[in-house]
């Protein structure tokens, strides 16, 4: 791929993902009215999972697990690459401190994140930018985080390399995302293709693929853990019924932006079903920059 075509692919993907999250924001706001948990109030839509020690279930359990055993300097500089509404920064700044930079390509997300910063009086400690994680990043960071965001990259190797350049020597990159197993079953390949399409995930590397990207960027893998078993999954029969329902809705709405809401649901349900089948992992991968 030439540099021109690569830039064109990134631009197209940015437009798709930004539109996708604009419609998801509307869905999250509406869901807040009708569901126990939508992600709106917590400022994050991370997977709900059970703490293996306390049994507590919630969106911030992931933060504790992904940083488990990680030693950070006092007042670290932290980059959240694909920060969404900023929920990770708002949760972890009270636990690990530091100064934070969050990046998102969604105008709706960044407006809400900046509004929340002002409400909490954290303007001197948390800053948000309306930029892609593929754009050059100023400064050096002790910790970079990418939760359910790297999967949207059109070129994971280039994305990881860009983030690694922003780390100090000895700095850590923590990635959390859905990863297909190696030797993915051919009979389920169609389901995985639907996930990629519905969630705007053009590549979706395996763990081995992400490891290769880390190593090429000078990051030594220090920790890898599949968290799938800590996530509650609905009965398969229920998932199948919901997939059929939302497939009909997406068809009815196919000429409108509203189709992205049932499409997002289909993608999430397919991910859930593939996880139950044991062919898709929700994995945390941690790498430290050499030097």
N, C-alpha and C positions, 0 to 999 in steps of 0.2 A: 504494500500500500504506500503511495506517495504521501509526502507531507501535506499536500493540498487536499487529497482525498481523506486523509486522517483527520485533518481539521474540520472538513465538511461533515464527517461522521460524528465528531464530537459535538459540533454545533446542532446538528439534527437531534442527537440524543439529549442535549441540554433542553431543547425546546419540548421534546416529548416528556421528559421527566418533570420539568417545571409545570407543565399542564396537568400531568398526572397528580402531582401533589396539590395543585390548586383544587381539583375536584375532591381529592381525599380529605382536604381540610373541611370542605362543606359536609362531607359524610361524617367526619369525626364530631363536628359541632352538632349535627342532627342526632347522632348516636348518643350523645351525652344526655339527651332527653329521655331516651327509651331503653338504655342499657346501663347495667351497673358500672361497667368500665369501658370507656371509649378512647382513653388516652388524652382527652382534652385537658382535664384538670391537672394531670401529672406532667403535662407538657412533653410527653413522650409516648410513642406507640411501640416500644420494645415488647418482645414476647413476655407474657406473664409466665413466671416459673416458680417452682417451689424451692425454698432454701433447703438444702440437704441436711442442715443441722437443726434449724428451728421449725421447719415446716411452713414458715410464712410464705404466702403467695403474693406476688406483686411485680410491678414493672422495674423496680430498682434492685431486685435480687441479682439481676444480671451484673450490675455495677460491682457488687461485692465479689462475685465469682470471677469476673474477668481480670480483676486486679489482685486476686488472692496471691499472697506471697511476693508481690512486686515491691521492691524497695525504691522509693522516690526521694529526691532531695526535699528539703524544707522549702515551701512555697514554690512548687514546680511551675514551669511554663507549659501550658497544655493546649494542644490543638485538637479540636473536634471537627473532623473532616466529614461533612454531611450531617450537620448538627440538628436539623429539623427545628423544632420550637425551642431548643436549648435545654431540654429537660436533664440531660446528662450533666451539663455544667452546673445547673441549679442544685442538683442533688449532691454532686461530688465536691463542690467547692467548700461545703461544710465538713467534709470528711478528709480531703487531702489538701485543701487550701489552694494557694497559687493564683496565677493570673491565666485567663482563658481567652482563646480566640476560636470562635465557631464560624464555620463556612456553610452556607446553603445556597442553592440556586433558585429557591422559591421565595418570591417577594412576600407572599402571605405569611410564610413561616418566619421570615426575618422581621417583619413588622411586629408580629406577636412576641417574638423573642426580645426585641429591643424594648418593647413596652413593659415586659416583665422585668427586665434589668432595671428600668427606672423605678418601678414599683418597689423593688427590693433594695434599692439604693446601692447597686453593685456596679455602677458605671466605671469605676476605677479598677475593677477586677475582671469583668467579663465584657468582651467586645464581639460583635457579630458582623460578618461581611457577606454581602450578596455577591459571592464568587464561587466558581467551581473549584473543587479540590485539585483539578488538573492545572489550574493557573499557578504561576510562580508564587511562592509563599515567603513573605518577609519574616526575618527573625529566626531564632533557633529555639527548639522546644525540647523539654525533657521527656514529654509524653505526647504521643499522637493517638487518637482514638477514631475508629471507623466502625460504627454499629449499624448494620443493615443498610449501608450506603455504598460501599465499594462495589456491590453487586450490580450497580447501574453503570459501571465503567465500561466504555467501549474498548479500552486497552488497559487491562489490569496491570500489566508490567510497567507501563508508563506512569500510571497512577501511583503505584507503590513507590516507584523511583522518585517521583516528585515529592511525596510525603517524606521519604527517607532523607532527601536532601535538606529538609527543614528540621531534622532532628540533630541535637548535639551529639557528639561522639559519646556512646554509652546510653543514649536516649532509647526509648522503647516505643514501638508501634503495636497497638492492640487492635486487632481486627475481629469482628464478630459477624458472622453471616451464614446463610444457607449454602451448603456445599454438597453437590452430588457425590455419591461414593465412586470409587474407581470401578471400572468394568460395570458401568450402569446397565441394567437389564434392557435389552433391545425392545422388549414388549411394553416397557414403560416410557420409552423415549418420547412418544407422542405427548404424554402428560407433562414431561419436563419442557418440551417445546412450548406448550401452552403456558406454563409458569413464566418462561422467559418473555413470551409475548405480552401476557397480561400484566406482569410486574415491570415491564420495560427493563429487562435484564439481558442484554445481548450476548454475554459470554457465560457468566455464572461458573467460575472455575471450581474444580475439585480441590480438596486439601493439597494434593500434590501440585496442582497448578499454582495455588497461592504460595506454597513453600518455594517453588521455583522463582516466583516474582520477588519474594523476600530476599532470597539468597542472591539474586542478580542485582538487587539494590544495596547489598552489603549489610543485610540484617540477618543476624544469627537467631534461628528459632530456639526459644527457651521454654516454650510452654504451648501445648495443644490439648484441647479437651472438647469432647462432644457433649453438649448440654441437653441433647434431645430428650433424654429420659426424665428430665425435670419439668418438662412442659406437658400440660394436660391436653389430650386430644379427644375430640368428640367421637362417638361411635361412627364407624365407616358408613353405615346405612344413612345416618343423619347427614354426613358430608355429601354423599352421593345425591341425596334429595336436594340439598342446597345448591350443589353444582348445576343440576338440571334447571332449578328455578332461575338462577342467575344467568345461565346461558340463554334462556328465553328472554330475560330482561335485557341482556346485552344486545340480542338480536333486534328487539323492538326499538332500542335506543341507538342503533348503530350509526345513524347519521348525526348524532348529537354528542356533545362533550359528556353528557350524563352517562354514556355507556361506560366511562372509565370507572364508575362506582361498582357496577356489577362485575366488570372485568377484574378489578382489584380483589373483590370477594372470591371470584373463581380462582385467581392466582393463589390467594391465601389458603383456600380449601384444598387445592391441588398440592400445595406444599405440605399441608397437614396430612393428607392422605399418603403422600410419598414418604413422609417421616414415619408414619405407622407401618408402612411396608418395609422400613429399614433401609431405604435407598437414598435418603436425603438427611444430612446431618446439620444441626445448628451448632456451629463450632466456634470456639475462641482460639485465636492463633496469636502468639506474642513473639515479637522479634526485637533483638537489641542491636543497635547500630555499632559496628566495629569501630575501634579506635579509642 
